[in-house]
């Protein structure tokens, strides 16, 4: 999910534009999609493997109980047999198919790219989307439009190697159980930070933010 190739849209990097817009909106209370309450920070080190005594930095996971504001999203459903194919398909969906829909319908991007997954391991069945300001006038058969309602969410701000993000899912599931809540809609991931730097190289994964969101009631 973080190794996708970057594409150009009207001479600009699509994912950089998306990330910039999302970060800008987070600084404007009127445009916030998530209104945060106090955060609980969870961090610990762990072995690379059970048989390995070498330790490395554990992912940083901030758990936040908050309210998600309503938003519109255009998306495409697909599947992938492995991580490589998943990355390739996400790149094509974000950088070509949805970008084309945005251009043709003169839409404005209102948030970072996101995705829903039925499973956290291969084979992947997923839906990848981009938040936009309004419903497109014309949609191709593969592109769907939907509105995500306002509601309570528990989310994890995750910083670290993507393959270890399963820990964030575990923390969120434990929070739901411990607080006697129920998941009200499928969980989704928001790719807040572009994992590729301006030089075209991957950046430090501990500086890459992925938000994992569980709607609940």
mmCIF file of the C-alpha atoms, coordinates in Angstrom:
data_MODEL
# 
_entry.id   MODEL 
# 
loop_
_atom_site.group_PDB 
_atom_site.id 
_atom_site.type_symbol 
_atom_site.label_atom_id 
_atom_site.label_alt_id 
_atom_site.label_comp_id 
_atom_site.label_asym_id 
_atom_site.label_entity_id 
_atom_site.label_seq_id 
_atom_site.pdbx_PDB_ins_code 
_atom_site.Cartn_x 
_atom_site.Cartn_y 
_atom_site.Cartn_z 
_atom_site.occupancy 
_atom_site.B_iso_or_equiv 
_atom_site.pdbx_formal_charge 
_atom_site.auth_seq_id 
_atom_site.auth_comp_id 
_atom_site.auth_asym_id 
_atom_site.auth_atom_id 
_atom_site.pdbx_PDB_model_num 
ATOM 1   C CA . UNK A 1 1   ? 0.000   0.000   0.000   1.00 0.00 ? 1   UNK A CA 1 
ATOM 2   C CA . UNK A 1 2   ? 2.965   2.332   0.328   1.00 0.00 ? 2   UNK A CA 1 
ATOM 3   C CA . UNK A 1 3   ? 5.095   1.287   -2.650  1.00 0.00 ? 3   UNK A CA 1 
ATOM 4   C CA . UNK A 1 4   ? 2.870   2.702   -5.366  1.00 0.00 ? 4   UNK A CA 1 
ATOM 5   C CA . UNK A 1 5   ? 4.383   4.399   -8.388  1.00 0.00 ? 5   UNK A CA 1 
ATOM 6   C CA . UNK A 1 6   ? 3.784   8.123   -8.734  1.00 0.00 ? 6   UNK A CA 1 
ATOM 7   C CA . UNK A 1 7   ? 1.967   9.630   -11.699 1.00 0.00 ? 7   UNK A CA 1 
ATOM 8   C CA . UNK A 1 8   ? 1.725   13.173  -13.038 1.00 0.00 ? 8   UNK A CA 1 
ATOM 9   C CA . UNK A 1 9   ? -1.567  15.050  -13.284 1.00 0.00 ? 9   UNK A CA 1 
ATOM 10  C CA . UNK A 1 10  ? -1.488  18.374  -15.106 1.00 0.00 ? 10  UNK A CA 1 
ATOM 11  C CA . UNK A 1 11  ? 2.263   18.506  -14.537 1.00 0.00 ? 11  UNK A CA 1 
ATOM 12  C CA . UNK A 1 12  ? 2.077   17.815  -10.800 1.00 0.00 ? 12  UNK A CA 1 
ATOM 13  C CA . UNK A 1 13  ? 2.495   14.773  -8.593  1.00 0.00 ? 13  UNK A CA 1 
ATOM 14  C CA . UNK A 1 14  ? -1.049  13.646  -7.711  1.00 0.00 ? 14  UNK A CA 1 
ATOM 15  C CA . UNK A 1 15  ? -0.227  12.147  -4.315  1.00 0.00 ? 15  UNK A CA 1 
ATOM 16  C CA . UNK A 1 16  ? 1.846   15.158  -3.262  1.00 0.00 ? 16  UNK A CA 1 
ATOM 17  C CA . UNK A 1 17  ? -1.135  17.394  -4.152  1.00 0.00 ? 17  UNK A CA 1 
ATOM 18  C CA . UNK A 1 18  ? -3.487  15.156  -2.179  1.00 0.00 ? 18  UNK A CA 1 
ATOM 19  C CA . UNK A 1 19  ? -1.218  15.078  0.875   1.00 0.00 ? 19  UNK A CA 1 
ATOM 20  C CA . UNK A 1 20  ? -0.700  18.830  0.782   1.00 0.00 ? 20  UNK A CA 1 
ATOM 21  C CA . UNK A 1 21  ? -4.402  19.528  0.549   1.00 0.00 ? 21  UNK A CA 1 
ATOM 22  C CA . UNK A 1 22  ? -5.144  17.179  3.405   1.00 0.00 ? 22  UNK A CA 1 
ATOM 23  C CA . UNK A 1 23  ? -2.509  18.703  5.665   1.00 0.00 ? 23  UNK A CA 1 
ATOM 24  C CA . UNK A 1 24  ? -3.759  22.192  4.828   1.00 0.00 ? 24  UNK A CA 1 
ATOM 25  C CA . UNK A 1 25  ? -7.317  21.226  5.711   1.00 0.00 ? 25  UNK A CA 1 
ATOM 26  C CA . UNK A 1 26  ? -6.168  19.796  9.027   1.00 0.00 ? 26  UNK A CA 1 
ATOM 27  C CA . UNK A 1 27  ? -4.948  23.243  9.954   1.00 0.00 ? 27  UNK A CA 1 
ATOM 28  C CA . UNK A 1 28  ? -8.340  24.799  9.253   1.00 0.00 ? 28  UNK A CA 1 
ATOM 29  C CA . UNK A 1 29  ? -11.011 23.889  11.811  1.00 0.00 ? 29  UNK A CA 1 
ATOM 30  C CA . UNK A 1 30  ? -13.820 24.589  9.367   1.00 0.00 ? 30  UNK A CA 1 
ATOM 31  C CA . UNK A 1 31  ? -12.404 22.050  6.907   1.00 0.00 ? 31  UNK A CA 1 
ATOM 32  C CA . UNK A 1 32  ? -11.460 19.318  9.356   1.00 0.00 ? 32  UNK A CA 1 
ATOM 33  C CA . UNK A 1 33  ? -12.874 15.869  8.614   1.00 0.00 ? 33  UNK A CA 1 
ATOM 34  C CA . UNK A 1 34  ? -11.692 14.588  11.996  1.00 0.00 ? 34  UNK A CA 1 
ATOM 35  C CA . UNK A 1 35  ? -12.200 16.532  15.228  1.00 0.00 ? 35  UNK A CA 1 
ATOM 36  C CA . UNK A 1 36  ? -9.776  14.989  17.699  1.00 0.00 ? 36  UNK A CA 1 
ATOM 37  C CA . UNK A 1 37  ? -10.062 14.336  21.420  1.00 0.00 ? 37  UNK A CA 1 
ATOM 38  C CA . UNK A 1 38  ? -7.103  13.503  23.722  1.00 0.00 ? 38  UNK A CA 1 
ATOM 39  C CA . UNK A 1 39  ? -4.661  10.966  22.318  1.00 0.00 ? 39  UNK A CA 1 
ATOM 40  C CA . UNK A 1 40  ? -3.220  7.874   23.968  1.00 0.00 ? 40  UNK A CA 1 
ATOM 41  C CA . UNK A 1 41  ? 0.298   7.152   22.701  1.00 0.00 ? 41  UNK A CA 1 
ATOM 42  C CA . UNK A 1 42  ? 1.335   3.529   22.472  1.00 0.00 ? 42  UNK A CA 1 
ATOM 43  C CA . UNK A 1 43  ? 4.973   2.703   21.759  1.00 0.00 ? 43  UNK A CA 1 
ATOM 44  C CA . UNK A 1 44  ? 7.247   -0.229  22.547  1.00 0.00 ? 44  UNK A CA 1 
ATOM 45  C CA . UNK A 1 45  ? 10.212  -2.042  21.055  1.00 0.00 ? 45  UNK A CA 1 
ATOM 46  C CA . UNK A 1 46  ? 10.052  -5.634  19.947  1.00 0.00 ? 46  UNK A CA 1 
ATOM 47  C CA . UNK A 1 47  ? 12.392  -8.238  18.421  1.00 0.00 ? 47  UNK A CA 1 
ATOM 48  C CA . UNK A 1 48  ? 12.584  -8.460  14.647  1.00 0.00 ? 48  UNK A CA 1 
ATOM 49  C CA . UNK A 1 49  ? 11.560  -12.120 15.051  1.00 0.00 ? 49  UNK A CA 1 
ATOM 50  C CA . UNK A 1 50  ? 11.014  -14.595 17.887  1.00 0.00 ? 50  UNK A CA 1 
ATOM 51  C CA . UNK A 1 51  ? 14.470  -16.106 17.328  1.00 0.00 ? 51  UNK A CA 1 
ATOM 52  C CA . UNK A 1 52  ? 16.199  -12.733 16.937  1.00 0.00 ? 52  UNK A CA 1 
ATOM 53  C CA . UNK A 1 53  ? 17.654  -10.814 19.872  1.00 0.00 ? 53  UNK A CA 1 
ATOM 54  C CA . UNK A 1 54  ? 18.220  -7.668  17.800  1.00 0.00 ? 54  UNK A CA 1 
ATOM 55  C CA . UNK A 1 55  ? 15.782  -4.891  18.585  1.00 0.00 ? 55  UNK A CA 1 
ATOM 56  C CA . UNK A 1 56  ? 14.580  -2.139  16.314  1.00 0.00 ? 56  UNK A CA 1 
ATOM 57  C CA . UNK A 1 57  ? 12.308  0.840   16.754  1.00 0.00 ? 57  UNK A CA 1 
ATOM 58  C CA . UNK A 1 58  ? 8.691   -0.199  17.094  1.00 0.00 ? 58  UNK A CA 1 
ATOM 59  C CA . UNK A 1 59  ? 6.026   1.628   15.111  1.00 0.00 ? 59  UNK A CA 1 
ATOM 60  C CA . UNK A 1 60  ? 4.520   4.687   16.766  1.00 0.00 ? 60  UNK A CA 1 
ATOM 61  C CA . UNK A 1 61  ? 0.768   4.270   17.153  1.00 0.00 ? 61  UNK A CA 1 
ATOM 62  C CA . UNK A 1 62  ? -1.406  7.105   18.450  1.00 0.00 ? 62  UNK A CA 1 
ATOM 63  C CA . UNK A 1 63  ? -4.958  6.032   19.279  1.00 0.00 ? 63  UNK A CA 1 
ATOM 64  C CA . UNK A 1 64  ? -7.613  8.755   18.989  1.00 0.00 ? 64  UNK A CA 1 
ATOM 65  C CA . UNK A 1 65  ? -11.346 8.672   19.803  1.00 0.00 ? 65  UNK A CA 1 
ATOM 66  C CA . UNK A 1 66  ? -12.919 11.323  17.597  1.00 0.00 ? 66  UNK A CA 1 
ATOM 67  C CA . UNK A 1 67  ? -15.707 12.393  15.240  1.00 0.00 ? 67  UNK A CA 1 
ATOM 68  C CA . UNK A 1 68  ? -15.401 11.989  11.472  1.00 0.00 ? 68  UNK A CA 1 
ATOM 69  C CA . UNK A 1 69  ? -17.055 14.716  9.424   1.00 0.00 ? 69  UNK A CA 1 
ATOM 70  C CA . UNK A 1 70  ? -19.079 13.671  6.333   1.00 0.00 ? 70  UNK A CA 1 
ATOM 71  C CA . UNK A 1 71  ? -17.251 13.532  3.015   1.00 0.00 ? 71  UNK A CA 1 
ATOM 72  C CA . UNK A 1 72  ? -17.716 12.457  -0.591  1.00 0.00 ? 72  UNK A CA 1 
ATOM 73  C CA . UNK A 1 73  ? -15.501 9.882   -2.259  1.00 0.00 ? 73  UNK A CA 1 
ATOM 74  C CA . UNK A 1 74  ? -15.010 8.424   -5.727  1.00 0.00 ? 74  UNK A CA 1 
ATOM 75  C CA . UNK A 1 75  ? -13.627 4.901   -5.690  1.00 0.00 ? 75  UNK A CA 1 
ATOM 76  C CA . UNK A 1 76  ? -12.865 1.743   -7.625  1.00 0.00 ? 76  UNK A CA 1 
ATOM 77  C CA . UNK A 1 77  ? -13.115 -1.850  -6.392  1.00 0.00 ? 77  UNK A CA 1 
ATOM 78  C CA . UNK A 1 78  ? -10.454 -4.375  -7.376  1.00 0.00 ? 78  UNK A CA 1 
ATOM 79  C CA . UNK A 1 79  ? -8.417  -7.334  -6.139  1.00 0.00 ? 79  UNK A CA 1 
ATOM 80  C CA . UNK A 1 80  ? -4.751  -8.329  -6.079  1.00 0.00 ? 80  UNK A CA 1 
ATOM 81  C CA . UNK A 1 81  ? -3.029  -11.654 -5.579  1.00 0.00 ? 81  UNK A CA 1 
ATOM 82  C CA . UNK A 1 82  ? -0.010  -10.255 -3.728  1.00 0.00 ? 82  UNK A CA 1 
ATOM 83  C CA . UNK A 1 83  ? 1.589   -7.073  -2.363  1.00 0.00 ? 83  UNK A CA 1 
ATOM 84  C CA . UNK A 1 84  ? 3.369   -6.216  -5.601  1.00 0.00 ? 84  UNK A CA 1 
ATOM 85  C CA . UNK A 1 85  ? 0.185   -6.436  -7.643  1.00 0.00 ? 85  UNK A CA 1 
ATOM 86  C CA . UNK A 1 86  ? -1.652  -4.467  -4.971  1.00 0.00 ? 86  UNK A CA 1 
ATOM 87  C CA . UNK A 1 87  ? 0.880   -1.633  -5.198  1.00 0.00 ? 87  UNK A CA 1 
ATOM 88  C CA . UNK A 1 88  ? 0.669   -1.614  -8.992  1.00 0.00 ? 88  UNK A CA 1 
ATOM 89  C CA . UNK A 1 89  ? -3.118  -1.526  -8.974  1.00 0.00 ? 89  UNK A CA 1 
ATOM 90  C CA . UNK A 1 90  ? -3.305  1.219   -6.354  1.00 0.00 ? 90  UNK A CA 1 
ATOM 91  C CA . UNK A 1 91  ? -0.903  3.299   -8.438  1.00 0.00 ? 91  UNK A CA 1 
ATOM 92  C CA . UNK A 1 92  ? -3.060  2.889   -11.533 1.00 0.00 ? 92  UNK A CA 1 
ATOM 93  C CA . UNK A 1 93  ? -6.308  3.617   -9.684  1.00 0.00 ? 93  UNK A CA 1 
ATOM 94  C CA . UNK A 1 94  ? -5.049  6.736   -7.880  1.00 0.00 ? 94  UNK A CA 1 
ATOM 95  C CA . UNK A 1 95  ? -2.773  8.072   -10.585 1.00 0.00 ? 95  UNK A CA 1 
ATOM 96  C CA . UNK A 1 96  ? -4.767  7.291   -13.725 1.00 0.00 ? 96  UNK A CA 1 
ATOM 97  C CA . UNK A 1 97  ? -8.370  6.145   -13.386 1.00 0.00 ? 97  UNK A CA 1 
ATOM 98  C CA . UNK A 1 98  ? -9.516  8.392   -10.533 1.00 0.00 ? 98  UNK A CA 1 
ATOM 99  C CA . UNK A 1 99  ? -7.277  11.239  -11.708 1.00 0.00 ? 99  UNK A CA 1 
ATOM 100 C CA . UNK A 1 100 ? -8.999  11.089  -15.097 1.00 0.00 ? 100 UNK A CA 1 
ATOM 101 C CA . UNK A 1 101 ? -12.425 11.222  -13.423 1.00 0.00 ? 101 UNK A CA 1 
ATOM 102 C CA . UNK A 1 102 ? -11.339 14.239  -11.369 1.00 0.00 ? 102 UNK A CA 1 
ATOM 103 C CA . UNK A 1 103 ? -10.060 16.086  -14.428 1.00 0.00 ? 103 UNK A CA 1 
ATOM 104 C CA . UNK A 1 104 ? -13.049 15.343  -16.652 1.00 0.00 ? 104 UNK A CA 1 
ATOM 105 C CA . UNK A 1 105 ? -15.567 16.380  -14.006 1.00 0.00 ? 105 UNK A CA 1 
ATOM 106 C CA . UNK A 1 106 ? -13.547 19.366  -12.725 1.00 0.00 ? 106 UNK A CA 1 
ATOM 107 C CA . UNK A 1 107 ? -13.609 18.037  -9.175  1.00 0.00 ? 107 UNK A CA 1 
ATOM 108 C CA . UNK A 1 108 ? -11.586 19.302  -6.239  1.00 0.00 ? 108 UNK A CA 1 
ATOM 109 C CA . UNK A 1 109 ? -9.631  16.880  -4.076  1.00 0.00 ? 109 UNK A CA 1 
ATOM 110 C CA . UNK A 1 110 ? -10.631 17.361  -0.438  1.00 0.00 ? 110 UNK A CA 1 
ATOM 111 C CA . UNK A 1 111 ? -8.486  14.802  1.369   1.00 0.00 ? 111 UNK A CA 1 
ATOM 112 C CA . UNK A 1 112 ? -5.777  12.170  1.228   1.00 0.00 ? 112 UNK A CA 1 
ATOM 113 C CA . UNK A 1 113 ? -6.262  8.926   -0.739  1.00 0.00 ? 113 UNK A CA 1 
ATOM 114 C CA . UNK A 1 114 ? -7.895  6.095   1.201   1.00 0.00 ? 114 UNK A CA 1 
ATOM 115 C CA . UNK A 1 115 ? -8.777  2.431   0.862   1.00 0.00 ? 115 UNK A CA 1 
ATOM 116 C CA . UNK A 1 116 ? -10.980 -0.271  2.360   1.00 0.00 ? 116 UNK A CA 1 
ATOM 117 C CA . UNK A 1 117 ? -9.713  -3.864  2.659   1.00 0.00 ? 117 UNK A CA 1 
ATOM 118 C CA . UNK A 1 118 ? -11.655 -7.046  3.327   1.00 0.00 ? 118 UNK A CA 1 
ATOM 119 C CA . UNK A 1 119 ? -8.477  -8.707  4.611   1.00 0.00 ? 119 UNK A CA 1 
ATOM 120 C CA . UNK A 1 120 ? -5.021  -7.561  5.703   1.00 0.00 ? 120 UNK A CA 1 
ATOM 121 C CA . UNK A 1 121 ? -3.235  -10.325 3.785   1.00 0.00 ? 121 UNK A CA 1 
ATOM 122 C CA . UNK A 1 122 ? -3.177  -11.730 0.244   1.00 0.00 ? 122 UNK A CA 1 
ATOM 123 C CA . UNK A 1 123 ? -5.258  -12.211 -1.759  1.00 0.00 ? 123 UNK A CA 1 
ATOM 124 C CA . UNK A 1 124 ? -6.501  -8.641  -1.322  1.00 0.00 ? 124 UNK A CA 1 
ATOM 125 C CA . UNK A 1 125 ? -10.027 -7.472  -2.092  1.00 0.00 ? 125 UNK A CA 1 
ATOM 126 C CA . UNK A 1 126 ? -10.094 -3.718  -1.782  1.00 0.00 ? 126 UNK A CA 1 
ATOM 127 C CA . UNK A 1 127 ? -11.718 -0.434  -2.725  1.00 0.00 ? 127 UNK A CA 1 
ATOM 128 C CA . UNK A 1 128 ? -9.451  2.562   -3.337  1.00 0.00 ? 128 UNK A CA 1 
ATOM 129 C CA . UNK A 1 129 ? -10.799 6.098   -3.297  1.00 0.00 ? 129 UNK A CA 1 
ATOM 130 C CA . UNK A 1 130 ? -10.105 9.826   -3.258  1.00 0.00 ? 130 UNK A CA 1 
ATOM 131 C CA . UNK A 1 131 ? -12.288 12.363  -1.375  1.00 0.00 ? 131 UNK A CA 1 
ATOM 132 C CA . UNK A 1 132 ? -13.813 15.017  -3.659  1.00 0.00 ? 132 UNK A CA 1 
ATOM 133 C CA . UNK A 1 133 ? -15.977 18.110  -3.267  1.00 0.00 ? 133 UNK A CA 1 
ATOM 134 C CA . UNK A 1 134 ? -19.073 16.904  -5.150  1.00 0.00 ? 134 UNK A CA 1 
ATOM 135 C CA . UNK A 1 135 ? -20.701 14.095  -7.109  1.00 0.00 ? 135 UNK A CA 1 
ATOM 136 C CA . UNK A 1 136 ? -19.258 13.782  -10.624 1.00 0.00 ? 136 UNK A CA 1 
ATOM 137 C CA . UNK A 1 137 ? -21.637 14.613  -13.469 1.00 0.00 ? 137 UNK A CA 1 
ATOM 138 C CA . UNK A 1 138 ? -20.420 11.582  -15.417 1.00 0.00 ? 138 UNK A CA 1 
ATOM 139 C CA . UNK A 1 139 ? -19.010 8.341   -14.061 1.00 0.00 ? 139 UNK A CA 1 
ATOM 140 C CA . UNK A 1 140 ? -17.447 5.427   -15.910 1.00 0.00 ? 140 UNK A CA 1 
ATOM 141 C CA . UNK A 1 141 ? -18.726 1.938   -15.110 1.00 0.00 ? 141 UNK A CA 1 
ATOM 142 C CA . UNK A 1 142 ? -15.776 1.170   -12.830 1.00 0.00 ? 142 UNK A CA 1 
ATOM 143 C CA . UNK A 1 143 ? -15.887 4.394   -10.775 1.00 0.00 ? 143 UNK A CA 1 
ATOM 144 C CA . UNK A 1 144 ? -18.342 4.621   -7.896  1.00 0.00 ? 144 UNK A CA 1 
ATOM 145 C CA . UNK A 1 145 ? -19.479 7.619   -5.852  1.00 0.00 ? 145 UNK A CA 1 
ATOM 146 C CA . UNK A 1 146 ? -20.638 7.533   -2.264  1.00 0.00 ? 146 UNK A CA 1 
ATOM 147 C CA . UNK A 1 147 ? -21.051 9.756   0.751   1.00 0.00 ? 147 UNK A CA 1 
ATOM 148 C CA . UNK A 1 148 ? -19.463 8.816   4.058   1.00 0.00 ? 148 UNK A CA 1 
ATOM 149 C CA . UNK A 1 149 ? -21.658 10.066  6.928   1.00 0.00 ? 149 UNK A CA 1 
ATOM 150 C CA . UNK A 1 150 ? -20.591 11.918  10.044  1.00 0.00 ? 150 UNK A CA 1 
ATOM 151 C CA . UNK A 1 151 ? -19.969 9.570   12.929  1.00 0.00 ? 151 UNK A CA 1 
ATOM 152 C CA . UNK A 1 152 ? -17.865 8.365   15.823  1.00 0.00 ? 152 UNK A CA 1 
ATOM 153 C CA . UNK A 1 153 ? -14.548 6.743   14.957  1.00 0.00 ? 153 UNK A CA 1 
ATOM 154 C CA . UNK A 1 154 ? -11.593 5.320   16.803  1.00 0.00 ? 154 UNK A CA 1 
ATOM 155 C CA . UNK A 1 155 ? -8.465  5.734   14.728  1.00 0.00 ? 155 UNK A CA 1 
ATOM 156 C CA . UNK A 1 156 ? -4.759  5.019   14.835  1.00 0.00 ? 156 UNK A CA 1 
ATOM 157 C CA . UNK A 1 157 ? -2.173  7.483   13.552  1.00 0.00 ? 157 UNK A CA 1 
ATOM 158 C CA . UNK A 1 158 ? 0.419   4.928   12.448  1.00 0.00 ? 158 UNK A CA 1 
ATOM 159 C CA . UNK A 1 159 ? 4.107   5.685   11.769  1.00 0.00 ? 159 UNK A CA 1 
ATOM 160 C CA . UNK A 1 160 ? 6.387   2.818   10.779  1.00 0.00 ? 160 UNK A CA 1 
ATOM 161 C CA . UNK A 1 161 ? 6.906   -0.027  8.290   1.00 0.00 ? 161 UNK A CA 1 
ATOM 162 C CA . UNK A 1 162 ? 3.600   -0.708  6.601   1.00 0.00 ? 162 UNK A CA 1 
ATOM 163 C CA . UNK A 1 163 ? 3.921   -4.476  7.028   1.00 0.00 ? 163 UNK A CA 1 
ATOM 164 C CA . UNK A 1 164 ? 3.673   -3.975  10.802  1.00 0.00 ? 164 UNK A CA 1 
ATOM 165 C CA . UNK A 1 165 ? 0.486   -1.881  10.675  1.00 0.00 ? 165 UNK A CA 1 
ATOM 166 C CA . UNK A 1 166 ? -1.444  -4.985  11.700  1.00 0.00 ? 166 UNK A CA 1 
ATOM 167 C CA . UNK A 1 167 ? -0.495  -3.948  15.258  1.00 0.00 ? 167 UNK A CA 1 
ATOM 168 C CA . UNK A 1 168 ? -2.637  -0.828  14.873  1.00 0.00 ? 168 UNK A CA 1 
ATOM 169 C CA . UNK A 1 169 ? -5.586  -2.965  13.806  1.00 0.00 ? 169 UNK A CA 1 
ATOM 170 C CA . UNK A 1 170 ? -5.073  -5.117  16.893  1.00 0.00 ? 170 UNK A CA 1 
ATOM 171 C CA . UNK A 1 171 ? -5.021  -2.103  19.210  1.00 0.00 ? 171 UNK A CA 1 
ATOM 172 C CA . UNK A 1 172 ? -8.201  -0.728  17.644  1.00 0.00 ? 172 UNK A CA 1 
ATOM 173 C CA . UNK A 1 173 ? -10.000 -4.059  17.916  1.00 0.00 ? 173 UNK A CA 1 
ATOM 174 C CA . UNK A 1 174 ? -8.989  -4.286  21.574  1.00 0.00 ? 174 UNK A CA 1 
ATOM 175 C CA . UNK A 1 175 ? -10.274 -0.763  22.211  1.00 0.00 ? 175 UNK A CA 1 
ATOM 176 C CA . UNK A 1 176 ? -13.638 -1.631  20.621  1.00 0.00 ? 176 UNK A CA 1 
ATOM 177 C CA . UNK A 1 177 ? -13.895 -4.755  22.795  1.00 0.00 ? 177 UNK A CA 1 
ATOM 178 C CA . UNK A 1 178 ? -12.677 -3.156  26.034  1.00 0.00 ? 178 UNK A CA 1 
ATOM 179 C CA . UNK A 1 179 ? -15.078 -0.217  25.656  1.00 0.00 ? 179 UNK A CA 1 
ATOM 180 C CA . UNK A 1 180 ? -17.997 -2.494  24.739  1.00 0.00 ? 180 UNK A CA 1 
ATOM 181 C CA . UNK A 1 181 ? -18.540 -0.796  21.370  1.00 0.00 ? 181 UNK A CA 1 
ATOM 182 C CA . UNK A 1 182 ? -19.524 -2.209  17.991  1.00 0.00 ? 182 UNK A CA 1 
ATOM 183 C CA . UNK A 1 183 ? -18.009 -1.479  14.586  1.00 0.00 ? 183 UNK A CA 1 
ATOM 184 C CA . UNK A 1 184 ? -20.647 0.369   12.548  1.00 0.00 ? 184 UNK A CA 1 
ATOM 185 C CA . UNK A 1 185 ? -18.993 0.316   9.101   1.00 0.00 ? 185 UNK A CA 1 
ATOM 186 C CA . UNK A 1 186 ? -15.948 -1.232  7.409   1.00 0.00 ? 186 UNK A CA 1 
ATOM 187 C CA . UNK A 1 187 ? -12.571 0.054   8.567   1.00 0.00 ? 187 UNK A CA 1 
ATOM 188 C CA . UNK A 1 188 ? -10.480 2.082   6.127   1.00 0.00 ? 188 UNK A CA 1 
ATOM 189 C CA . UNK A 1 189 ? -6.985  3.463   5.745   1.00 0.00 ? 189 UNK A CA 1 
ATOM 190 C CA . UNK A 1 190 ? -6.021  7.062   4.917   1.00 0.00 ? 190 UNK A CA 1 
ATOM 191 C CA . UNK A 1 191 ? -2.601  7.610   3.330   1.00 0.00 ? 191 UNK A CA 1 
ATOM 192 C CA . UNK A 1 192 ? -1.801  10.975  4.869   1.00 0.00 ? 192 UNK A CA 1 
ATOM 193 C CA . UNK A 1 193 ? 1.885   11.153  3.959   1.00 0.00 ? 193 UNK A CA 1 
ATOM 194 C CA . UNK A 1 194 ? 3.361   10.486  0.531   1.00 0.00 ? 194 UNK A CA 1 
ATOM 195 C CA . UNK A 1 195 ? 5.882   7.631   1.066   1.00 0.00 ? 195 UNK A CA 1 
ATOM 196 C CA . UNK A 1 196 ? 8.023   8.867   -1.841  1.00 0.00 ? 196 UNK A CA 1 
ATOM 197 C CA . UNK A 1 197 ? 10.158  11.977  -1.458  1.00 0.00 ? 197 UNK A CA 1 
ATOM 198 C CA . UNK A 1 198 ? 10.621  14.773  -3.983  1.00 0.00 ? 198 UNK A CA 1 
ATOM 199 C CA . UNK A 1 199 ? 13.773  13.006  -5.194  1.00 0.00 ? 199 UNK A CA 1 
ATOM 200 C CA . UNK A 1 200 ? 11.737  9.941   -6.156  1.00 0.00 ? 200 UNK A CA 1 
ATOM 201 C CA . UNK A 1 201 ? 13.129  7.754   -3.371  1.00 0.00 ? 201 UNK A CA 1 
ATOM 202 C CA . UNK A 1 202 ? 11.197  6.178   -0.469  1.00 0.00 ? 202 UNK A CA 1 
ATOM 203 C CA . UNK A 1 203 ? 11.371  8.213   2.726   1.00 0.00 ? 203 UNK A CA 1 
ATOM 204 C CA . UNK A 1 204 ? 11.923  6.929   6.261   1.00 0.00 ? 204 UNK A CA 1 
ATOM 205 C CA . UNK A 1 205 ? 8.833   4.784   7.052   1.00 0.00 ? 205 UNK A CA 1 
ATOM 206 C CA . UNK A 1 206 ? 8.764   6.247   10.572  1.00 0.00 ? 206 UNK A CA 1 
ATOM 207 C CA . UNK A 1 207 ? 7.980   9.606   8.972   1.00 0.00 ? 207 UNK A CA 1 
ATOM 208 C CA . UNK A 1 208 ? 5.116   8.196   6.884   1.00 0.00 ? 208 UNK A CA 1 
ATOM 209 C CA . UNK A 1 209 ? 1.655   8.575   8.440   1.00 0.00 ? 209 UNK A CA 1 
ATOM 210 C CA . UNK A 1 210 ? -1.167  6.155   7.723   1.00 0.00 ? 210 UNK A CA 1 
ATOM 211 C CA . UNK A 1 211 ? -4.469  6.613   9.569   1.00 0.00 ? 211 UNK A CA 1 
ATOM 212 C CA . UNK A 1 212 ? -6.456  3.448   10.222  1.00 0.00 ? 212 UNK A CA 1 
ATOM 213 C CA . UNK A 1 213 ? -10.084 4.273   10.982  1.00 0.00 ? 213 UNK A CA 1 
ATOM 214 C CA . UNK A 1 214 ? -12.769 2.179   12.702  1.00 0.00 ? 214 UNK A CA 1 
ATOM 215 C CA . UNK A 1 215 ? -16.279 3.701   12.651  1.00 0.00 ? 215 UNK A CA 1 
ATOM 216 C CA . UNK A 1 216 ? -18.202 2.609   15.753  1.00 0.00 ? 216 UNK A CA 1 
ATOM 217 C CA . UNK A 1 217 ? -21.358 3.087   17.781  1.00 0.00 ? 217 UNK A CA 1 
# 
